[in-house]
Every structure is written in C-alpha cells, then in structure tokens.
C-alpha cells in the first residue's frame, strides 16, 4: 500500500513540472526553427539534377490531391491487352498433364502472389473487361475458373480447357 502514495506524489511532481514549462513558454505560437544544413548531392549520382528538379516541379504542379481533378478521358490500356497477344507475365503451361490454353479466348491475368503461413493469395483478373484484378484464395471460383493452388510465383487454375498454370516473370526476365 505504500507504493500508491509514492506513485501519486511522483505523478504530481511531473504534472507540476509540465505546468511550469507551459507557463514559461511563449504564447505567440512562434518557435524559431533549428538550423539545418544539407550536404550537396555528390556529382557521381546517375542522372541530371536539373532533370530531377523539373520532374519534382511537375509533380508538385500536378497537385494530384486537388478536389477538382477528374479522371482522364481515356484509360490506359497495357500493351499486352491492347495488342491481343499473350501477356508477358504468363508462361506456357509445362508439359505433363496441363491442357493448353483455350484457342481464341483471353486467359486470366496474374499480377502477383502473397504466400504466408496464414494463407496464400493471388491477384488475378479473369474478366478483361472488368474494372481490375481481385484477390483470390485457393478454392475460390470466378465464372468457369477455379483457383487450384497458389505458390510464390505461380498459380494453377482449373478452367474450361483443363489446367492452366500462370507464372510471374523472374527478376532476370523483366526488362
């Protein structure tokens, strides 16, 4: 029981000191800034400082958080969707049981995977006309597709033409 009075007394001392500090602080709200000196960037850095400054200025002038901004008149379409060719992030299914992709139909797109002890997720887009990709777990269904398994860089789907393996490019494969 002796600890409680000591605790109350210590908290009173701290609160009293805080009150004294607040009483002697200037009331105009002005606080002199601390002097800061920044070292110049070394000249050996790649790129041109003038270019970096102009890009930074363009970003500031764009004011991306302004309330009067509106969406663009046309949305950006990635080249792999615009040209109708196979997207670069999907490799052909390996031999050994997986069926080839459906001829003439667009295959689902794999954008990324998250593999954890608590469960794996894949960022997939099954419908190319939809607003964007969604997260799926193994066993989830979308239309005629079912997510069979999710690995660190690979997703196996079951669809109308059989199994389809979607793979993310390795860092060496990226441009």
N, C-alpha and C positions, 0 to 999 in steps of 0.2 A: 504493500500500500504506500510505501514511501516513494515509489517511483512516479506516481501520478502527480504529486505536488511539484516535484522537480521538473517534470515534463511541462506542466503548466507554467512554471516560472521561466523556463528556458524559452517557451514559445512567446511569453510576454516580452522578454528581452529582445527577441528577434523582431517582433511586431513593433516595439518601441523604436528600435534602430531604423526600421524601414520608415516609420513615420517621421523621424528626424531627417532622414535622407530626402524624403519627399518635400519636407518643409523648406529645405535649403536649396532645392533645385530651382532653376529659373522657370518662371511661369509663362514666358512668351512662347514657349514651344521650340525656340531656336536652339539647335545644338550644332556647334562647329564640327564640320566633317574632319575625320582623321586624314592626315596627308598620306596619299598613296602614290607610289611611283611604280610604273610598269616598265619592265625591261623591253627594249625593242626586240622584235622577232628577228632571229638570225636570217641572214640573206640566203642561207643554203636551203631554206624550205622550198619545196616544189611549188610552182605557181607564181603568179604575179600579184603583189599586194594591191595594186590599183584595180585589178580584176575582182579580187575578193571584196574590196571596198564597194565597188559598183554593184556587185551581186547582193551584198548586205543591204545597200541602199534600196535596191529594187524590192527586196523582201519587206523592208520597213514600209516603203511607199505602197505596197500591195495591200497592207492592212487587212490581213486575212480574217480578222475577228470583227470587222466592221459590220454593223447591223444591216446596212443597205446592200451588202453583197448578195448576188443572185447566182444560181448555178449556171454553168456555161450552156450556150445554145445547143451544142452537140457534145456528147460524152466521148471520152477517149476509148477507142477500141484497140486492144492489143493486137499486134500483127498476126499472132497465131490464130486469133479468132476472125480477123478481117479477111485473111487470105484463104480460109477454108482448109488449110493444111493441118497436119498434126502439130499440136503444141510441142515445144521443145522439152517440156517437163514430163512427158510420158514416153517411156521406152517401150519397145515392143515386148510383148509377153514372152518369157523364156520358153523354150521347148520343154515338153514334159507334162502335158495334160491340160494346160490352159488353152482355151479356144482363142483364135484370132478375133480382133475387134469386128464389130458389125460393119459391113460394107455400106458406105454412103451415109451412115448416121454419125453424129458427133459423139465422141466419147466423153465421159466425165473428166473434169479437170482437177488435178491435185495441186494445192497451193502450199501445203505444209502439214507436218505431223507433230504431235506432242505425245511423248511416251513417258509415263510416270508409273510409280508403284500403285497409285490410286486409280489408274485407268488411262487408256490411250485415247487420243482424239485426232481426227483428221479434218483439215479444212478442205472441203470438196465443193465443187459446183457441178451438179448433174444436169441442170437445165441452162443452156447457154443464153436463153432469153431472160432468165431471172435477174433480179437486182444484184446478186452477188453470191459468193460462196457462204456456206454454213458449216458449223462444226458437227461432226458425226462420230459416234462410238461404234465399236464392233457390234453387229447385230441390228443396227439401225437400217431402215428401209427408206428409199426415195424412189417413187414411181416403180419401175420394174427392176431396180437395182437394190442390192443388199450388201452392206459392208461386212465382209467375212473376217478380215484381220487387219490390224494396223501395226506396222513395225516402224523403226526410227526413220527410214527414208522411203517407205514402201507401203502401199495399201492394196489389199486384194479385194476385189468386188465380184459378186455373182450377178450376172445380168442375163438378158435375153439370149445372148450367143454363148453363154458359159462364163468361165472365169476370165477376169481382166486384171492384170497387175499394173498399177500406176507407180512410177518411181520418180522421185525428185532427182535432179541432176546433182552430181557430186561437185564440190567446190572446184575441182580441176576442169569439169565440163562447162562451167559458167564462163561467159565472155568477160 
